[in-house]
Amino acid sequence: MAPTVTDATGQSGASGSADASGTTGTATSSGLNAQAGTSRQAGATTRTVTELADGRELIYYDRGTPPTARAVADLRPLDAVAPSSEVRQDPMTGAWVTVAAHRQARTYHPPADECPLCPSREGRLSEIPAGDYQVAVFENRFPSLAGEPGTHPVPPALDDPLHSRGPGVGRCEVVCFTADHDASFADLDEDHARLVLDAWTDRTAELSALPGVRQVYCFENRGTEIGVTLAHPHGQVYALPFVPPRTAKMIDQAARHRAATGRNLFDDLVAAERASAGSLSAGTPAGGPSADSAPGDHPEDSRVVLAGEHWTAFVPFAARWPYEVHLFPNRRVPDFTGLNEDERAEFPRIYLDLLRRFDRLFSDGDRQVRAPYIAAWHQAPAGHEDELALHLELFTVRRTADKLKYLAGTESGMEAFMNDVAPEFAARRLREVGQAGPANPTGPTPAVDPTPATSPTPAAGPTAATGPAPAPTAQEAQR
């Protein structure tokens, strides 16, 4: 169930219903409905809602009772934000494209001592007025979408079907995972990761209730190779006024699967992947997720990386990226608000383990190479809660420690992906670098993956093809 949000007077309401004057509410993901000022019991998440100097909303999320400094005023002389964007529909595909020219002026790779996501300190005021925080969420100062959703609906294409457009209304929020500038999500402990999950759930509940919002999208971009402009560990939440192309394709495929089989696509997908791991996917032993067993215990063609009692992570059969993992709750729910307490309790261990495996993929004893990645949380859009499923799509653009995956002409121009790493090989590598194992596994060298890759190998540049390449060996995957 979704965390319960209660304001300081004990009145339950929708998340974000508190005013912007520093009101403290409580989000209790365990359903205990604890009030502000209670002890720091497990599962109690408290939020404090306030405003930045230009009127944007800022929310602090804390375990237990927050410090009184959470409501500290933002003293910066900021002008009110007046972003201007619009959405335009591609007449050839039906996809909506956001045009937001004002984002050209956004902050770009500032030095660490000028990071706008670090807590404020004497002589240096940031987006976070407090001197410390656990998790903080605020409206983006340079949003792609802004304005009250539902107040300016996208007009239908009547007299000009080739040029459908509308105002870029919606909401874009920044989620700061920790005050530690040099940390990463993978460095958080399980209780802190659970706090982030509570924040995601709270934002999903509030934003999805706004009129005109079709889908709430939570995601993290990490690494300069991805294009991140701020190094501080953070993610974003978008309240979208349209259904994006990838979700639209999932809706279509789910409908086709239902018509052909009478069953849900995502139920069948998760069941099939778990079955491929045999008895290892039956449940979670006391020591941790069953996929922590030795890599050799898995069937050779299993794509399962982690199989817990409530969550399953696997490399998809038709993975687009060299290392791509999808994480599903075993029980289908439409979004974060549908998770029960058992699923929320297991999530931090599974998710942190998965992120740490990505960081071990390209590291060895002498060199640590953190994987740049995108962690994309797919939630069912409005009207499709009965068929679509909450899940994570996590992928890195790194092929090896020294090579990146660049989109070739077929991929950027035709959306036809070609993968240099066979999904079954990627799954074995991710099992090998499990939480109990070293970054550079010792012992017998795994056999070369027998499945030939179907994508071309870059030669003189990222788009130069020389023909089919063999699947990489374990040694190449570490170089």
C-alpha positions as CSV (number, residue, x, y, z in Angstrom):
1,M,0.0,0.0,0.0
2,A,1.0,3.6,-0.5
3,P,2.5,5.6,2.3
4,T,-0.1,7.5,4.3
5,V,0.5,11.3,4.4
6,T,-0.8,13.2,7.4
7,D,-0.4,16.9,8.1
8,A,0.6,18.3,11.5
9,T,-3.0,18.3,12.8
10,G,-3.5,14.6,12.1
11,Q,-5.7,15.1,9.1
12,S,-5.0,12.6,6.3
13,G,-5.1,13.8,2.8
14,A,-3.4,13.7,-0.6
15,S,0.3,14.0,-0.6
16,G,1.3,17.6,-1.0
17,S,-1.9,19.0,0.5
18,A,0.1,20.9,3.1
19,D,0.7,24.6,2.6
20,A,4.1,26.0,1.6
21,S,5.0,27.6,4.9
22,G,7.0,24.8,6.4
23,T,4.1,22.5,7.3
24,T,5.3,19.2,8.5
25,G,3.4,16.0,7.5
26,T,4.2,12.4,8.0
27,A,4.4,9.6,5.4
28,T,4.3,6.3,7.0
29,S,5.0,3.5,4.6
30,S,4.3,0.8,7.1
31,G,0.8,2.1,7.5
32,L,1.3,3.0,11.2
33,N,0.1,6.6,10.6
34,A,2.7,8.0,13.0
35,Q,2.5,11.6,13.7
36,A,5.2,14.2,13.5
37,G,7.2,14.0,16.8
38,T,7.0,10.3,17.2
39,S,10.0,8.1,17.7
40,R,12.1,6.9,14.8
41,Q,10.3,3.6,14.3
42,A,11.1,1.5,11.3
43,G,9.0,2.5,8.3
44,A,8.2,6.0,9.5
45,T,8.9,8.7,6.9
46,T,8.3,12.3,7.7
47,R,8.1,15.1,5.1
48,T,8.4,18.8,5.5
49,V,6.9,21.0,2.8
50,T,8.3,24.5,2.2
51,E,9.0,27.0,-0.6
52,L,12.1,28.3,-2.3
53,A,12.6,32.0,-2.8
54,D,11.0,32.0,-6.3
55,G,7.9,30.1,-5.2
56,R,8.9,26.6,-6.2
57,E,7.9,23.8,-3.8
58,L,10.6,22.0,-1.8
59,I,9.9,18.9,0.3
60,Y,12.3,17.2,2.7
61,Y,11.9,13.5,3.5
62,D,13.3,12.2,6.8
63,R,13.2,9.1,8.9
64,G,11.3,9.9,12.0
65,T,11.0,13.5,13.4
66,P,12.8,16.0,11.2
67,P,15.1,18.7,12.6
68,T,13.4,22.1,13.1
69,A,15.9,23.5,10.5
70,R,14.0,21.8,7.7
71,A,11.8,24.9,7.4
72,V,14.7,27.4,7.1
73,A,14.0,30.2,4.6
74,D,15.6,30.4,1.2
75,L,17.5,33.8,1.3
76,R,18.6,33.9,-2.3
77,P,17.3,36.9,-4.4
78,L,15.6,34.8,-7.1
79,D,13.2,36.1,-9.6
80,A,10.0,34.1,-10.2
81,V,10.5,31.3,-12.7
82,A,8.6,31.8,-16.0
83,P,9.5,28.8,-18.2
84,S,8.0,28.6,-21.6
85,S,7.7,25.3,-23.5
86,E,5.4,23.6,-25.8
87,V,4.6,20.1,-27.1
88,R,4.4,19.3,-30.8
89,Q,3.1,16.1,-32.3
90,D,5.1,14.3,-35.0
91,P,2.6,13.7,-37.7
92,M,4.5,10.7,-39.0
93,T,4.6,8.7,-35.7
94,G,2.1,10.4,-33.4
95,A,4.8,10.9,-30.8
96,W,4.9,14.1,-28.8
97,V,8.1,16.2,-28.7
98,T,8.7,18.8,-26.1
99,V,10.3,22.1,-27.2
100,A,11.9,23.9,-24.2
101,A,14.4,26.5,-25.5
102,H,14.8,28.1,-22.0
103,R,16.7,25.0,-20.8
104,Q,19.8,26.1,-22.8
105,A,20.6,28.4,-19.8
106,R,20.5,25.6,-17.1
107,T,23.5,25.0,-14.8
108,Y,26.2,23.0,-16.5
109,H,28.9,21.0,-14.7
110,P,29.6,23.5,-11.9
111,P,32.6,22.9,-9.6
112,A,31.9,20.8,-6.5
113,D,32.0,23.7,-4.2
114,E,29.3,25.4,-6.2
115,C,27.0,22.5,-6.5
116,P,23.3,23.6,-6.4
117,L,22.2,20.3,-4.9
118,C,24.5,20.4,-1.8
119,P,23.1,21.8,1.5
120,S,23.5,25.5,1.9
121,R,26.4,26.7,4.0
122,E,27.7,30.1,5.1
123,G,28.7,32.1,2.0
124,R,27.2,29.5,-0.4
125,L,23.4,29.3,-0.8
126,S,22.0,26.5,-2.9
127,E,18.7,25.0,-3.9
128,I,18.6,23.3,-0.5
129,P,18.4,26.0,2.2
130,A,18.9,23.6,5.1
131,G,22.4,22.8,6.3
132,D,21.8,19.1,5.9
133,Y,19.2,16.7,4.6
134,Q,18.4,13.0,4.0
135,V,16.2,13.2,0.8
136,A,15.0,16.4,-0.8
137,V,12.6,17.0,-3.7
138,F,12.0,20.3,-5.4
139,E,10.6,21.7,-8.6
140,N,13.2,22.0,-11.3
141,R,14.2,25.6,-11.9
142,F,14.7,24.8,-15.6
143,P,11.8,22.4,-16.3
144,S,11.0,20.8,-19.6
145,L,7.3,20.9,-18.6
146,A,5.7,23.5,-16.2
147,G,2.4,24.9,-15.4
148,E,-0.8,23.4,-14.0
149,P,-1.6,20.2,-15.8
150,G,-5.1,20.1,-17.1
151,T,-5.5,23.9,-17.4
152,H,-4.3,24.0,-21.0
153,P,-5.2,20.7,-22.6
154,V,-3.5,19.8,-25.9
155,P,-6.0,20.8,-28.6
156,P,-7.1,18.2,-31.1
157,A,-5.8,18.6,-34.6
158,L,-8.8,19.9,-36.5
159,D,-8.0,22.5,-39.1
160,D,-4.2,21.7,-39.3
161,P,-3.5,17.9,-38.6
162,L,0.1,18.3,-39.6
163,H,0.9,20.9,-36.9
164,S,-0.7,19.8,-33.7
165,R,0.8,21.6,-30.7
166,G,0.0,22.7,-27.2
167,P,1.6,24.3,-24.1
168,G,4.2,22.2,-22.4
169,V,2.3,21.9,-19.1
170,G,3.3,19.3,-16.5
171,R,5.8,19.2,-13.7
172,C,9.5,18.3,-13.4
173,E,11.0,17.6,-10.0
174,V,14.5,17.0,-8.8
175,V,15.1,14.2,-6.2
176,C,18.3,14.6,-4.2
177,F,19.1,11.1,-2.9
178,T,21.6,12.3,-0.2
179,A,23.5,15.4,1.0
180,D,26.8,13.6,0.3
181,H,28.1,15.1,-3.0
182,D,30.6,12.3,-3.6
183,A,28.2,9.4,-3.0
184,S,26.0,7.4,-5.3
185,F,22.7,5.7,-4.9
186,A,24.7,2.4,-4.6
187,D,26.5,3.8,-1.6
188,L,23.2,4.3,0.4
189,D,22.3,1.9,3.2
190,E,19.0,0.0,3.0
191,D,17.1,2.3,5.3
192,H,18.1,5.3,3.2
193,A,17.2,3.5,0.0
194,R,13.8,2.8,1.5
195,L,13.4,6.5,2.2
196,V,13.9,7.2,-1.5
197,L,11.3,4.6,-2.3
198,D,8.9,6.4,0.0
199,A,9.6,9.7,-1.7
200,W,9.0,8.2,-5.1
201,T,5.8,6.7,-3.9
202,D,4.6,10.0,-2.4
203,R,5.4,12.0,-5.5
204,T,3.7,9.4,-7.7
205,A,0.5,9.6,-5.5
206,E,0.4,13.4,-5.6
207,L,1.4,14.0,-9.2
208,S,-0.8,11.3,-10.7
209,A,-3.8,12.9,-9.0
210,L,-3.4,16.2,-10.9
211,P,-5.8,16.7,-13.8
212,G,-4.2,16.3,-17.2
213,V,-1.3,14.1,-16.0
214,R,-1.2,10.9,-18.1
215,Q,2.0,9.3,-16.6
216,V,4.4,9.8,-13.7
217,Y,8.0,8.9,-14.6
218,C,10.7,8.5,-12.0
219,F,14.3,8.1,-13.3
220,E,18.0,8.6,-12.5
221,N,20.7,9.5,-15.0
222,R,24.2,8.8,-13.6
223,G,27.6,9.7,-15.2
224,T,28.9,12.3,-17.6
225,E,28.9,9.7,-20.4
226,I,25.1,9.7,-20.0
227,G,25.0,13.5,-20.3
228,V,24.4,14.4,-16.7
229,T,25.2,18.0,-16.0
230,L,25.2,17.8,-12.2
231,A,27.5,15.3,-10.4
232,H,25.5,15.3,-7.2
233,P,23.6,12.0,-6.7
234,H,20.0,12.8,-7.9
235,G,17.2,11.7,-10.0
236,Q,14.0,13.3,-11.5
237,V,10.3,12.9,-11.5
238,Y,8.2,14.0,-14.6
239,A,4.5,14.4,-14.6
240,L,3.8,14.0,-18.3
241,P,0.7,15.3,-20.1
242,F,1.0,12.7,-22.8
243,V,1.8,9.0,-23.1
244,P,5.5,8.7,-24.3
245,P,6.3,6.4,-27.3
246,R,7.8,3.5,-25.4
247,T,4.8,3.3,-23.1
248,A,2.5,3.5,-26.1
249,K,4.3,0.5,-27.6
250,M,3.9,-1.5,-24.4
251,I,0.1,-0.7,-24.3
252,D,-0.2,-2.0,-27.9
253,Q,1.8,-5.2,-27.1
254,A,-0.1,-5.9,-23.9
255,A,-3.4,-5.6,-25.9
256,R,-2.1,-8.0,-28.6
257,H,-0.9,-10.5,-26.0
258,R,-4.3,-10.3,-24.2
259,A,-6.2,-10.9,-27.4
260,A,-4.0,-13.8,-28.4
261,T,-3.7,-15.6,-25.1
262,G,-6.3,-14.2,-22.7
263,R,-3.4,-13.4,-20.2
264,N,-1.4,-10.5,-19.1
265,L,1.8,-9.9,-21.0
266,F,3.9,-8.8,-17.9
267,D,2.6,-11.7,-15.7
268,D,3.7,-14.2,-18.4
269,L,7.0,-12.4,-18.9
270,V,8.0,-12.5,-15.3
271,A,6.8,-16.1,-14.8
272,A,8.8,-17.3,-17.9
273,E,12.0,-15.6,-16.7
274,R,11.7,-17.0,-13.2
275,A,11.0,-20.4,-14.5
276,S,14.2,-20.2,-16.6
277,A,16.2,-20.1,-13.3
278,G,14.6,-23.3,-12.1
279,S,14.5,-23.9,-8.3
280,L,16.7,-20.9,-7.7
281,S,13.7,-18.6,-8.2
282,A,11.4,-20.3,-5.8
283,G,12.1,-17.9,-3.0
284,T,14.6,-16.1,-0.8
285,P,16.7,-18.1,1.6
286,A,17.9,-16.6,4.8
287,G,21.2,-15.5,3.3
288,G,19.7,-13.3,0.7
289,P,18.3,-13.4,-2.9
290,S,18.5,-16.9,-4.4
291,A,20.3,-15.6,-7.4
292,D,23.3,-15.0,-5.2
293,S,24.1,-18.7,-5.7
294,A,27.1,-19.6,-7.7
295,P,26.8,-18.6,-11.3
296,G,27.3,-22.2,-12.3
297,D,24.1,-23.1,-10.4
298,H,22.0,-21.4,-13.0
299,P,20.9,-22.9,-16.3
300,E,23.3,-21.7,-19.0
301,D,20.5,-19.8,-20.8
302,S,18.9,-18.2,-17.8
303,R,18.8,-14.5,-17.9
304,V,17.8,-14.1,-14.2
305,V,20.3,-12.0,-12.2
306,L,18.5,-11.7,-8.9
307,A,15.4,-13.6,-7.7
308,G,14.0,-12.6,-4.4
309,E,10.8,-13.5,-2.7
310,H,9.0,-10.4,-4.0
311,W,11.2,-9.1,-6.8
312,T,13.0,-10.5,-9.9
313,A,15.8,-8.9,-12.0
314,F,16.6,-10.3,-15.4
315,V,18.3,-9.3,-18.6
316,P,15.5,-9.1,-21.2
317,F,15.5,-11.6,-24.1
318,A,15.8,-8.8,-26.6
319,A,18.1,-6.4,-24.6
320,R,18.9,-3.2,-26.5
321,W,21.9,-2.2,-24.4
322,P,25.2,-4.2,-23.7
323,Y,24.2,-4.5,-20.0
324,E,20.5,-4.0,-19.4
325,V,18.4,-5.4,-16.5
326,H,14.7,-5.2,-15.9
327,L,13.4,-5.4,-12.3
328,F,9.8,-6.4,-11.6
329,P,7.8,-7.0,-8.5
330,N,6.7,-10.6,-8.7
331,R,3.1,-9.5,-8.1
332,R,1.9,-7.1,-10.8
333,V,1.1,-3.6,-9.6
334,P,0.5,-0.5,-11.8
335,D,2.9,1.9,-9.9
336,F,4.8,2.5,-6.7
337,T,1.6,3.2,-4.8
338,G,0.5,-0.4,-5.3
339,L,3.4,-2.1,-3.5
340,N,2.6,-3.8,-0.2
341,E,4.8,-3.6,2.9
342,D,6.6,-7.0,2.1
343,E,7.6,-5.7,-1.3
344,R,8.7,-2.4,0.0
345,A,10.8,-4.1,2.7
346,E,12.7,-6.3,0.2
347,F,13.2,-3.6,-2.4
348,P,16.3,-1.8,-0.9
349,R,18.4,-5.0,-0.7
350,I,17.5,-6.1,-4.2
351,Y,17.9,-2.7,-5.8
352,L,21.2,-1.8,-4.0
353,D,22.6,-5.2,-4.9
354,L,21.7,-4.6,-8.6
355,L,23.3,-1.2,-8.7
356,R,26.5,-2.5,-7.0
357,R,26.8,-5.3,-9.5
358,F,26.8,-2.7,-12.3
359,D,29.7,-0.9,-10.6
360,R,31.6,-4.2,-10.4
361,L,31.1,-5.0,-14.1
362,F,34.1,-2.9,-15.3
363,S,36.2,-2.8,-12.2
364,D,39.1,-4.9,-11.0
365,G,41.4,-4.9,-8.0
366,D,43.5,-1.9,-9.3
367,R,40.8,0.2,-11.0
368,Q,37.3,1.1,-10.0
369,V,35.1,2.0,-13.0
370,R,31.6,3.1,-12.1
371,A,29.1,2.3,-14.8
372,P,27.2,5.3,-16.2
373,Y,23.6,4.3,-16.3
374,I,19.9,5.3,-16.7
375,A,17.5,3.8,-14.2
376,A,14.0,4.3,-15.7
377,W,10.9,3.4,-13.6
378,H,8.0,2.6,-15.8
379,Q,4.6,3.1,-14.2
380,A,1.2,2.5,-15.8
381,P,-0.4,5.7,-17.3
382,A,-3.9,6.8,-16.5
383,G,-6.4,4.4,-17.9
384,H,-4.1,1.5,-18.3
385,E,-3.6,0.4,-14.7
386,D,-5.2,-3.0,-15.3
387,E,-2.7,-4.1,-17.9
388,L,0.6,-2.4,-17.5
389,A,3.1,-3.1,-14.7
390,L,5.5,-1.2,-12.6
391,H,9.1,-2.1,-13.5
392,L,12.6,-0.7,-13.7
393,E,14.7,-0.7,-16.9
394,L,18.3,-0.2,-15.9
395,F,21.0,0.0,-18.5
396,T,24.5,1.3,-19.1
397,V,26.0,2.8,-22.2
398,R,29.4,1.2,-21.4
399,R,30.4,-1.9,-23.3
400,T,33.7,-2.5,-21.6
401,A,35.8,-0.5,-19.1
402,D,37.2,1.5,-22.0
403,K,34.4,1.4,-24.6
404,L,31.1,3.1,-24.8
405,K,28.0,2.1,-26.7
406,Y,27.3,4.8,-29.3
407,L,24.0,4.8,-31.1
408,A,24.7,3.9,-34.8
409,G,22.7,5.1,-37.8
410,T,20.3,2.2,-37.6
411,E,19.6,3.0,-34.0
412,S,19.4,6.8,-34.0
413,G,17.8,7.0,-37.4
414,M,15.6,3.9,-37.5
415,E,15.2,2.9,-33.8
416,A,16.5,-0.5,-34.7
417,F,18.9,-1.5,-31.9
418,M,21.8,-3.8,-32.4
419,N,23.5,-5.3,-29.3
420,D,27.2,-6.2,-29.1
421,V,26.7,-8.4,-26.0
422,A,24.4,-11.4,-26.0
423,P,21.8,-11.1,-23.2
424,E,22.6,-14.5,-21.8
425,F,26.3,-13.6,-21.5
426,A,25.4,-10.3,-19.8
427,A,23.2,-12.1,-17.3
428,R,26.1,-14.5,-16.4
429,R,28.5,-11.6,-15.9
430,L,26.1,-9.9,-13.6
431,R,25.7,-13.1,-11.6
432,E,29.5,-13.5,-11.4
433,V,30.0,-10.0,-9.9
434,G,27.4,-10.7,-7.1
435,Q,27.5,-8.9,-3.8
436,A,29.6,-11.7,-2.2
437,G,32.2,-11.9,-5.0
438,P,35.1,-9.7,-6.1
439,A,34.9,-7.2,-8.9
440,N,37.3,-9.3,-10.9
441,P,36.3,-12.9,-10.3
442,T,39.1,-15.4,-9.9
443,G,39.0,-19.1,-10.8
444,P,38.2,-20.7,-14.1
445,T,37.5,-18.4,-16.9
446,P,33.9,-18.5,-18.1
447,A,33.5,-20.0,-21.5
448,V,33.0,-17.7,-24.4
449,D,29.3,-17.1,-25.0
450,P,28.2,-19.4,-27.8
451,T,25.6,-17.0,-29.1
452,P,27.0,-14.8,-31.9
453,A,26.3,-11.1,-31.6
454,T,24.2,-9.7,-34.4
455,S,25.4,-6.1,-34.2
456,P,28.4,-4.6,-36.1
457,T,31.6,-3.8,-34.2
458,P,32.6,-0.1,-34.3
459,A,35.8,0.3,-36.4
460,A,37.0,3.8,-37.1
461,G,34.1,5.4,-35.3
462,P,31.0,4.7,-33.4
463,T,28.9,4.1,-36.6
464,A,31.5,2.3,-38.7
465,A,30.5,-1.3,-39.2
466,T,32.8,-4.2,-40.2
467,G,30.3,-7.0,-40.1
468,P,29.1,-9.4,-37.4
469,A,31.3,-9.7,-34.3
470,P,31.7,-12.6,-32.0
471,A,30.3,-12.3,-28.4
472,P,32.9,-10.9,-26.0
473,T,34.9,-13.1,-23.7
474,A,34.9,-12.6,-20.0
475,Q,38.3,-10.9,-20.3
476,E,37.0,-8.4,-22.9
477,A,34.0,-7.6,-20.7
478,Q,36.4,-6.4,-18.0
479,R,38.7,-4.4,-20.3
